[in-house]
Amino acid sequence: MKTISLIIILIHFLIATSCKLDMHKGCKNMPEQTTGTGLIIQNAVIESRAFDFSGITNVGLIITSESQNNLNLEVSFDNGKTYNPIDFSKYTLLGKYAEADCSAVFNRDVTKYIEQQKYVYKIKVVHCGLCKKLKISMNWVLIPKIEDDFSVEFVVEYEHLK
């Protein structure tokens, strides 16, 4: 009887902690999270606010003026101690929704292609784990002001580590 009770307790424990166990399984080779590369302003921290993602999960956002900044997002250049309005005469704000399960790293890069008159904002999502916990990010980045005649292409790639 003690053996059966012990087995039942063990099964309940494994079920209750399975997400935590799966989350760390295979995550040893996760890359480091970086601010971003390319044209991304390295010391810019965009204030993250909770908002409704419906309707924007398949589009990239290009915010070039205060009138487009419907979320009233602000920027910090002192690691999040103080936030100020974004100066859209100097900067452009880019955002692209991406999601992953369990543990995830969102590596971001913005590259300018002069001949094609476009910027490419590439997000590589490296994730691992088997649980259903969802990690989401709007991947806000601040870059120098883009030219009016340039476009922005958004690319999201996923790599699942096993």
N, C-alpha and C positions, 0 to 999 in steps of 0.2 A: 504494500500500500504506500509506503514511504517513497519507493522508487517511482510509482505512477505519479504521485503528487509532485515529486521533484521534476519529472519529465514535463508535466503540464506547466509548472512554473517556468521551466527553461524555455518551452515553446512560446509562452506568453511574452517572456523577456525578449526573445529573438524577434518576434513579430513587432513588438513595441519599438525596438531599436533598429529595425532593419534599414530604415532610411538613413540613419546615422552611419551604420556600418557600410552600406552601399556608397554613400556620399564620399567616403574617403578611399574606397577601393580603387586602385589604379590612378590615384591623383598625384602620385609621386613625381611625375614628369610634367606637371603643370608649369607653363611659363610664368614669369613674373608679370604682374599688372603694371603697365606704364601709363603715363599721362597721354602719350601719343607721339607720333613721329611725323616727319615732313613739316608742313606749314603750321601745325597745331601750336598755339601759344602754350608753352610748357607750364608756366606758373598760374594759368587761369583755371579757377575752380568755378564751375557754373552751379548756382544754387539749385539743388534738386528739390522739386516739389511734387507732391502726390497729385496726380490728375488723371482724368479718364483717357485711357489709351485707345478707346474705340474710335475707329475711323482714321487713325494715323499709323496703324501697324504696318501698312504696305507702302507708305510714302516717306520720302526724305524731306525734312524741313530745312528751308533756307531762309533765315531771318536777317534781313539787311537794313531794317529800319525800326524805330521805336513803335510805329503804328502796326507793324507785323508781330511785335512781341506781345501777343495776347496773354501769355502766361506771366508776364512781368518778370521774366527771369533776370537775375542779376549776376555779376561776376565778382570774384574775390581774387586779388593778386597777392594776398598774404596768408595763404593756406586756410582760408575759411574763417578768419577772425572777423573781418568786416566785408560786407557786400555793398556794391554800388551799381547803379544803372550801367548798362553796357553802352559804350560810346560807338554807335553805329556809323559814325563818320570815319572811324579807324578800323572797325572789326565787323566780321560776319559771323553769325552763329549758325552752326550746322547741327542737326539732330536726326538720328535714325534709330527706330525701335529695333531691338533684337532681344531674343530670349534664349534661355538654356535651362537644363535641369541641373540640380544639385550644385556642384562647384563649377564656377565659370570664370574665365578671364576674357575681357573684351579689349583686344589690341586694335588701336585706331591709327590710321595714317591718312593724311591728306596730301596729294601731289597735284601740282599744276602742270598742265600740258599746253604750252603756248600755241603751238601750231594747230592743235585741235580746238583751241579756245574753250578749254574745259578744265575743271577740277575733278579729281576722283577721290571720293571719301570711301576708303576701304576699312571695313570692320571685320576682323577675324575673331570669331568666338571659339575659344578652346574650352571644352567642358568635359566633365566626367561624372560618373555616378549613375546609379540606376533608379534612384527614387524619383518621385513625381514632383518634388519641390521645384518651383519655378523661380528662376532668377531672371529679372528683366532689367533693361537699361535703355534709356533714350539716347545714350552715347553723345551727349552734348559736347561740342568742341568749339573753341573760339579760334578763328584764323584771321589773318589780315584781310581787310575789306576786298571783296572780289569785284572784278570789273563788271560793268553792266552787260557787256556783250559776251560774257563767259557763262557756260552752263556748269551744273554740278551733277556728276553721276555717283550714285550710291551703290556700293557693292558690299554684300554681307556673305562671308564664307564661314562654314562651320566645320570644326574638327572635333570628333568625339574620341577621347582617350579611353582605352579599355583597361 
